[in-house]
Amino acid sequence: MSSRDDDPSTTQRRTIRPQRELGVEHGQACLIVLQGQRLGQRIDLGLSPLLIGRSPEAGLQLLEHSISRLHSRIWLEPSGYRIKDLDSTNKTFINDQPIIEAELKDGDHITIGSWVFKFMDTSSLEVRYHEELYLLATIDPLTELYNRRQFLELLEKELARAASHSRPLALLIIDLDHFKEVNDRYGHPAGDIVLRRVSAILREQAPQELIVSRIGGEEFAIIVPEQPLEHAVSFAEGVRTAVAALDLHADTGPPVPPGITISIGVASRDAETNTVSKLLRAADEQLYRAKQAGRNKVCSTLN
């Protein structure tokens, strides 16, 4: 999949850490989103300076017209973290006061455009509280993928972005084949193992810019920004092949089936699928075709 680093319409996701395995070492600081897209998410601050602005050069890219291309900079000194306004048009605010440069203190509120961040030491109990609230609201606890609610919110935003900038967008709907038989024959603990293993494969196969979610019992979705339909179909075939090659008997624990297959429906944004409900319906129709064709298949409007 191609990189989107040179696309000024892209919000850099690599600086936002939604999943619990992406924590930082004790003693570092972070920003918590109090107002803005992805409310409650945490942005880790490490040893490298963090540029904030609309530009693709920014480590934290915020797509809002009131935010300058290079708006602010946060960096670490021996005495602690500092923030500097980079001659932005609409200024950087700390606790509602405009600043040129300032030391950041635990609990400070940073306002950039309409975004509000809270600066916090990651050892703080409040950080863990915010993280747990975010995880409960957006992450499926079994698979640690985004849940359906967060998926729908992100799909709506990606559709709006794609429409605004005339960019391609594709959607994969993935369903595990004969999963009810797995639960009936092997039991729900085995079913949970299958779901976790398939989720791990989806994460491994998906490049960083893709959004992977569990949207139902045995149903998953992957949002594929910036890629035409034919590329999304090729990616889907790779996912299908990787899952079909999965050796579930390598796991210890309760008995499980030897393997599992998936069926995938792929649709892309166009004039007929320019809303969340229409794009979902189009992908679901292709998933139904894959099931009717014998399962373990990828179907799209290309085939």
C-alpha positions as CSV (number, residue, x, y, z in Angstrom):
1,M,0.0,0.0,0.0
2,S,1.3,3.5,-0.8
3,S,2.3,6.0,1.9
4,R,0.1,9.0,2.6
5,D,2.9,11.1,4.3
6,D,2.9,13.5,1.4
7,D,-0.8,14.1,1.5
8,P,-1.8,17.4,3.2
9,S,-5.3,16.0,3.8
10,T,-4.0,13.3,6.0
11,T,-4.2,13.2,9.8
12,Q,-1.1,11.4,11.0
13,R,-2.4,8.4,13.0
14,R,1.0,7.2,14.1
15,T,1.2,9.8,16.9
16,I,-2.2,8.7,18.4
17,R,-2.1,5.6,20.5
18,P,-5.5,3.9,20.7
19,Q,-4.5,0.4,21.6
20,R,-3.3,-0.8,25.0
21,E,-0.1,-2.4,23.8
22,L,1.2,0.9,22.6
23,G,2.0,2.4,26.0
24,V,5.2,4.3,26.9
25,E,7.8,3.9,29.6
26,H,7.1,5.3,33.0
27,G,8.1,8.9,33.5
28,Q,7.3,10.2,30.0
29,A,4.6,12.8,29.4
30,C,1.6,12.8,27.1
31,L,-1.2,14.9,25.7
32,I,-4.9,13.8,26.3
33,V,-7.4,15.1,23.7
34,L,-10.1,16.9,25.7
35,Q,-11.7,18.6,22.7
36,G,-11.4,17.6,19.0
37,Q,-11.6,14.5,16.9
38,R,-10.8,11.2,18.8
39,L,-11.8,12.6,22.2
40,G,-9.9,11.0,25.1
41,Q,-7.0,9.7,23.0
42,R,-3.4,10.0,24.2
43,I,-0.5,11.4,22.3
44,D,2.8,10.3,23.8
45,L,5.7,12.8,24.1
46,G,9.1,11.3,24.0
47,L,12.6,12.6,23.6
48,S,12.1,14.0,20.0
49,P,10.5,17.4,19.5
50,L,6.8,17.3,18.4
51,L,5.7,19.7,15.7
52,I,2.0,20.5,15.6
53,G,0.1,22.0,12.6
54,R,-1.6,21.3,9.3
55,S,1.5,20.5,7.4
56,P,2.5,16.9,6.5
57,E,5.8,17.8,8.2
58,A,4.1,18.0,11.5
59,G,4.4,15.0,13.8
60,L,0.8,15.8,15.0
61,Q,-1.1,16.9,12.0
62,L,-4.4,18.7,12.8
63,L,-6.5,19.4,9.7
64,E,-8.3,22.7,10.5
65,H,-8.2,26.0,8.7
66,S,-7.7,28.0,11.9
67,I,-4.5,26.1,12.6
68,S,-1.3,27.2,10.9
69,R,0.8,24.8,8.8
70,L,3.5,24.8,11.5
71,H,1.6,26.1,14.6
72,S,3.5,24.9,17.7
73,R,6.4,22.9,18.9
74,I,6.8,20.9,22.1
75,W,10.3,19.7,23.2
76,L,12.0,18.3,26.2
77,E,14.7,20.1,28.2
78,P,16.4,18.9,31.4
79,S,13.9,21.0,33.4
80,G,10.9,19.5,31.6
81,Y,8.8,19.9,28.5
82,R,8.3,23.3,26.9
83,I,6.0,24.6,24.2
84,K,6.6,27.4,21.7
85,D,4.2,29.1,19.3
86,L,5.7,29.2,15.8
87,D,4.3,32.7,14.8
88,S,0.9,31.1,14.2
89,T,-2.0,33.2,12.9
90,N,-4.4,32.3,15.7
91,K,-1.8,31.8,18.5
92,T,-1.2,28.9,21.0
93,F,-3.0,29.1,24.4
94,I,-2.0,27.6,27.7
95,N,-4.9,27.7,30.2
96,D,-6.7,30.2,28.0
97,Q,-3.7,32.6,27.9
98,P,-1.8,33.2,24.6
99,I,1.9,32.3,24.8
100,I,5.0,32.7,22.8
101,E,7.0,30.1,24.8
102,A,6.2,28.5,28.1
103,E,7.1,25.6,30.4
104,L,4.4,22.9,30.5
105,K,3.2,21.8,33.9
106,D,1.1,18.8,34.8
107,G,-2.5,19.5,34.1
108,D,-2.0,22.4,31.7
109,H,-4.6,22.9,29.0
110,I,-3.2,23.6,25.5
111,T,-5.6,25.1,23.0
112,I,-4.7,25.0,19.3
113,G,-7.5,26.0,17.0
114,S,-10.6,24.2,18.3
115,W,-8.5,21.4,19.8
116,V,-7.9,21.3,23.5
117,F,-5.2,19.0,25.0
118,K,-4.3,18.3,28.6
119,F,-0.6,17.9,29.3
120,M,0.0,15.1,31.8
121,D,2.8,13.0,33.3
122,T,2.0,9.4,32.3
123,S,2.6,8.2,35.9
124,S,-0.6,10.1,36.8
125,L,-3.6,8.0,37.9
126,E,-5.7,10.4,35.9
127,V,-3.9,9.4,32.7
128,R,-4.8,5.8,33.3
129,Y,-8.4,6.8,34.1
130,H,-8.7,8.7,30.8
131,E,-7.1,5.7,28.9
132,E,-9.5,3.2,30.5
133,L,-12.5,5.4,29.6
134,Y,-11.3,5.7,26.1
135,L,-10.7,1.9,25.8
136,L,-14.1,1.1,27.2
137,A,-15.8,3.5,24.8
138,T,-13.9,2.6,21.6
139,I,-12.1,-0.7,21.8
140,D,-13.5,-4.3,21.6
141,P,-12.1,-6.0,24.7
142,L,-11.7,-9.5,23.2
143,T,-9.8,-8.5,20.1
144,E,-8.5,-5.0,21.1
145,L,-9.7,-3.7,17.7
146,Y,-11.9,-0.7,17.3
147,N,-15.6,-1.5,18.2
148,R,-18.6,-0.9,16.0
149,R,-19.4,2.5,17.5
150,Q,-15.8,3.8,16.8
151,F,-15.7,2.2,13.4
152,L,-18.9,4.1,12.3
153,E,-17.5,7.4,13.6
154,L,-14.2,6.9,11.8
155,L,-15.9,5.7,8.6
156,E,-18.0,8.9,8.6
157,K,-14.9,11.1,9.0
158,E,-12.9,9.2,6.4
159,L,-15.8,9.5,3.9
160,A,-16.1,13.2,4.5
161,R,-12.3,13.6,4.1
162,A,-12.3,11.5,0.9
163,A,-15.2,13.5,-0.6
164,S,-13.8,16.8,0.4
165,H,-10.4,16.1,-1.3
166,S,-11.7,13.8,-4.1
167,R,-9.7,10.9,-2.8
168,P,-10.4,7.2,-3.2
169,L,-11.7,5.1,-0.2
170,A,-12.6,1.4,0.0
171,L,-14.2,-0.7,2.6
172,L,-13.8,-4.4,3.4
173,I,-16.5,-6.3,5.3
174,I,-15.1,-9.7,6.6
175,D,-17.1,-12.6,7.9
176,L,-15.8,-15.8,9.4
177,D,-17.1,-18.8,7.5
178,H,-19.2,-21.4,9.5
179,F,-18.3,-19.7,12.8
180,K,-21.6,-20.8,14.4
181,E,-20.4,-24.4,13.9
182,V,-17.2,-23.6,15.7
183,N,-19.1,-22.4,18.7
184,D,-21.5,-25.3,18.6
185,R,-18.9,-28.0,18.2
186,Y,-15.9,-26.7,20.2
187,G,-17.6,-24.2,22.6
188,H,-17.4,-20.5,23.1
189,P,-13.9,-20.4,24.6
190,A,-12.6,-22.0,21.3
191,G,-14.6,-19.4,19.4
192,D,-12.9,-16.6,21.3
193,I,-9.5,-18.1,20.5
194,V,-10.4,-18.1,16.8
195,L,-11.6,-14.5,16.9
196,R,-8.4,-13.4,18.6
197,R,-6.2,-15.2,16.2
198,V,-8.0,-13.8,13.2
199,S,-7.9,-10.3,14.7
200,A,-4.1,-10.7,15.0
201,I,-3.8,-11.7,11.4
202,L,-5.9,-8.6,10.3
203,R,-3.6,-6.3,12.3
204,E,-0.5,-7.9,10.9
205,Q,-1.7,-7.7,7.3
206,A,-3.1,-4.1,7.5
207,P,-0.7,-1.2,6.9
208,Q,-0.7,1.4,9.6
209,E,-3.0,3.8,7.8
210,L,-5.8,1.3,7.6
211,I,-8.5,1.1,10.3
212,V,-9.4,-2.4,11.5
213,S,-12.5,-3.0,13.6
214,R,-14.7,-5.7,14.9
215,I,-18.2,-4.7,14.1
216,G,-20.2,-7.8,15.0
217,G,-19.9,-11.2,16.6
218,E,-17.8,-12.8,13.8
219,E,-17.7,-9.8,11.5
220,F,-14.9,-7.4,10.9
221,A,-14.3,-4.3,8.8
222,I,-11.2,-2.6,7.4
223,I,-11.4,1.0,6.1
224,V,-8.9,1.5,3.3
225,P,-8.2,5.2,2.6
226,E,-6.4,6.5,-0.4
227,Q,-6.6,3.3,-2.4
228,P,-8.6,2.5,-5.5
229,L,-10.9,-0.5,-5.6
230,E,-8.5,-2.8,-7.4
231,H,-5.8,-2.2,-4.8
232,A,-8.2,-2.9,-2.0
233,V,-9.3,-6.1,-3.6
234,S,-5.7,-7.2,-3.9
235,F,-5.1,-6.4,-0.3
236,A,-8.3,-8.4,0.6
237,E,-7.0,-11.4,-1.2
238,G,-3.8,-11.3,0.8
239,V,-5.9,-11.1,4.0
240,R,-8.0,-14.1,2.9
241,T,-5.0,-16.2,2.1
242,A,-3.3,-15.4,5.4
243,V,-6.3,-16.4,7.4
244,A,-6.8,-19.6,5.4
245,A,-3.1,-20.5,6.2
246,L,-3.6,-20.1,9.9
247,D,-2.8,-23.2,11.9
248,L,-5.1,-23.0,14.9
249,H,-3.9,-26.4,16.3
250,A,-0.6,-24.7,17.2
251,D,-2.4,-23.1,20.1
252,T,-2.5,-24.6,23.5
253,G,-5.7,-24.5,25.5
254,P,-9.2,-25.8,24.7
255,P,-9.7,-27.9,21.5
256,V,-10.1,-25.7,18.4
257,P,-10.8,-26.4,14.8
258,P,-7.7,-26.9,12.6
259,G,-8.3,-23.7,10.7
260,I,-10.9,-21.1,9.6
261,T,-11.7,-19.3,6.4
262,I,-13.2,-15.9,5.7
263,S,-15.4,-14.3,3.1
264,I,-14.8,-10.7,2.2
265,G,-17.0,-8.1,0.4
266,V,-15.2,-5.0,-1.0
267,A,-16.8,-1.7,-2.0
268,S,-15.5,1.7,-2.8
269,R,-16.8,5.3,-2.5
270,D,-18.4,6.7,-5.5
271,A,-21.5,8.8,-6.3
272,E,-23.8,5.9,-5.4
273,T,-22.0,5.0,-2.1
274,N,-21.1,8.4,-0.6
275,T,-22.7,7.9,2.8
276,V,-21.9,5.4,5.6
277,S,-25.1,3.5,5.1
278,K,-24.7,3.2,1.3
279,L,-21.1,2.1,1.5
280,L,-21.9,-0.4,4.2
281,R,-24.8,-1.8,2.1
282,A,-22.6,-2.1,-1.0
283,A,-19.9,-4.0,0.9
284,D,-22.5,-6.2,2.5
285,E,-23.9,-7.1,-0.9
286,Q,-20.5,-8.2,-2.1
287,L,-20.0,-10.2,1.1
288,Y,-23.3,-11.9,0.4
289,R,-22.1,-12.8,-3.1
290,A,-18.9,-14.3,-1.6
291,K,-21.0,-16.4,0.7
292,Q,-23.3,-17.6,-2.1
293,A,-20.3,-18.4,-4.3
294,G,-19.1,-21.0,-1.8
295,R,-17.3,-18.9,0.9
296,N,-13.5,-18.4,1.3
297,K,-13.7,-15.8,-1.4
298,V,-13.4,-12.1,-2.1
299,C,-16.1,-10.4,-4.1
300,S,-16.4,-6.8,-5.4
301,T,-17.9,-4.9,-8.2
302,L,-14.7,-5.8,-10.2
303,N,-15.6,-9.5,-10.4
